[in-house]
Amino acid sequence: MKQKKVLSLVLALFLTIFNFSIVLAKPRSSQPPPSAPTGLTVTNLTSSEINLTWNTVSGASGYKVFRASTYDSNYTQIATLTSNTYKNTGLNTSAKYWYFVRAYNSYGTSVDSTHISATTNQVVVVPSSSKVVLGFATYYYSGDNSSYNSMVTNSAAINEIATDTFTTDGLGNISGLVPSNQISYANSNGIKPYAMITNNFDGSIAKTLLESSTNRQTLINNITNALKVNSYKGVNIDLEGIYYYDRSYFTTFMSELYTALHPQGFTVTVSVPAKTSDSTTNSWSGAFDYAQIANYSDQVVLMAYDEHYPGGSAGSIASIGWVKNVVNYAVTVIPANKVLLGCAAYGYDWSSNGTKAYSISGVYNLASTYGAQIMWDSVSQSPYFNYTDASGIQHTVWFENSTSLSYKLDVVNSSNILGIAIWRLGLENADYWTVVKTKLMQ
């Protein structure tokens, strides 16, 4: 009996081992890899990023993203991830890229998804609605309405005006024809009017004025009185032709003026010659210590025009390369939020009989009168033309227009300076203002 029981146990153990062996020997069922992702699309792109998304694949453990570009036609795996979205960053601007995605799990990897392509955006300088537009306004004689009319027509785009009103002598006395209607309109329409102070480009007047503390104080007192009496909101100092050796005296004057006016709530602005470096002995710009002047000014106008001027050789009013260099230097020594780029709205006609200035419309009328073809200089980014007058004299005309201005406004935006100052209201045309509104206003 005991022997039969042992035999039964041995038999049972044998059957158990036999059955287990059969189970082990049974082949696993074959599982296919996941299917290819579908719905691969670009959901967002910028100048340096492309965002991809696709439908989730059932049974997938993750996804592999592949990319190719015009510079490398071979696809390269650039990411392995578990989500069904991917942001590809650090891309080149205006560049085309191709993508596909594969799903994978422990059984294998899918075939390719649909291949798609996308091109990154161009770098676009976003205009700022906070850019300041200052317009220089003239009133040369009673009934001169050109600047006034321009201000009224374009008031929505103008923040400030500086009226070319007062001239100083060496003793600090000032005189000029006050444009009451310009000031009144400006104050009533949210435009700040500033009184402009000039010295007729006379270095000797500046010398007598600046080197005397008494004369400086007289001018400051007269400016203060003129601002209050005529309802100005500030002043624009435009003393030109200052001898380079009066550099420290001019800085002292700006310091004294700022100390007097700023506590009273007046804005102090100053116009300075354009330069690309600081030469303290330069006969035209040496007197202007940008860094020091900026300490005593709310705004600094870079007079970046007349690169070629009456009496000199014919050429662009303000070539784009020169303008860029002027701005690039200025912002190294003046806070960018104080800098206004001076922009011209005129042209010059050079001939053996001298040089004559024209408004933008006047330039176009001149070209039409003589049947001249207006050409474009791609180096300076400026328009020009040539013609022969009735006396057989050759003329060369260079001018600023809406197209040349557009390139300069790109510099304003890219350098993040405060804005522009236009010389002068009444010389520009409608296209000029269209560009100002497009580039500087949202």
Phi, psi and omega in degrees: 000315179296324181292322178294324180293319179295319180298321179295320180294321179295318181296318180296319179295321179297316180295321179298314180295321181296314180295321180295323179294322179297318179298316180294325184282344182291125183293147176290151178289141182281127180249133179283157174292167181294160178285162181292142177299146176242165174072027179293121182217162172266122182263338180194146174213154177230197178286346182222004182224145171228124179260129180246150173214155179206168182286143177294138180258127180297131177083000180278139175274334182184190185220151176241129183254133181239146182220148171223160179221173179295339181271345180212100186288346180277133178288142178230138176289126184246350181198148169232126186208167181258342180274169181257028174224153179209134176252115179265111185252174176070028183273163177283149178287146178055037182244145181261136180229150177244146183221151161212165183230146172238145174262153178214158169208194185291346180268350179145191183239141183287172170284177183293147166286178172301140177275135177231163177230158177207148180242127180294156182287159169288155174287120182246127176280117183279122180294150180251132180288351182268000179297138179269134173243111176256133177246124173287132184239136180247157176210083190280338181201160180300125182096000177284106187249007187298315180289321179299312181299320179295319179298316181295315182296324186244026186301330181292340182255358185251130179261327186215153168231150172237112185276124180285079194248305192258137173246135179256151170259185184291343182268355179095006175283146179235150179211155178165163180270111185281124180275080186302322181292325177296314181296316181297314180297317181300310181297332182274351185231028174071023178249127182278121177267132176244146176270125180268135181243123182237171179229022180058032178059025188258109181296329181290324175297314180299320181299309180300320181292307191284328184280357179244120179296327178294315181292323177299315182294325177298315179297317180298318178297318181292322177297313181303316180295317181297322179296317183288315183294324187257009176062037172281156177260353181178192185226150171239116180271120181229064177270118185239160181076017180295134178296140185301330182283355174264017182306308183293327179293322179293319177298319178299318178299315180297323178295315180294319179296315181297318180297326181282318189270320188299317178298340179270002177089008178274146176273134179250117178237157182216140175259133183231149176298144177287138175207157183252358175198170184255105173252111186290348180249009178294131187295336183258321187244356185298334183284352188253102178273092185312310187298317181287317180301323181298333179291339185239031181216145173274330179216142178237118180269118175275113182280073185272060174213175186060037170302320167245134194223166177303134182095343177255190179283155180291146178171183184298146178293322180199094181292147186296324179295317179295316180300315178300317181294323178298311181294316181301320177290314185304316185286354173279341183234348177238134175305132184303328182283007173247354190267128170247131178274118176290129182235132181276153175227051184202181176216166178238142176247109180264137173204177179292347178269005181114194183237136180236140180265146179224152168290170179299315178296324178296323178296314180296322177295323179296315179297320180294319181301320184258008179061033183277141177272122179283129182245169183234127177264110186288338180286309180273350185056054183219148175271153178201167172200166178236151174204164176244127183279181185296340179268004180082012180272133180280137179235146173234128184240126171239144183206171175255143174216189184298327181289313179294324177297322182304317179296324180289325178291332173297323177294319178302313182289315184291330179271352177059037175279174189294320182166213184228161173228120188262125171254112352223169177296130181108346178261338184281171175238181185297320180299323179303314182287329177300318179293319178302313181293323181290318185276327189250351182234137178273000000 
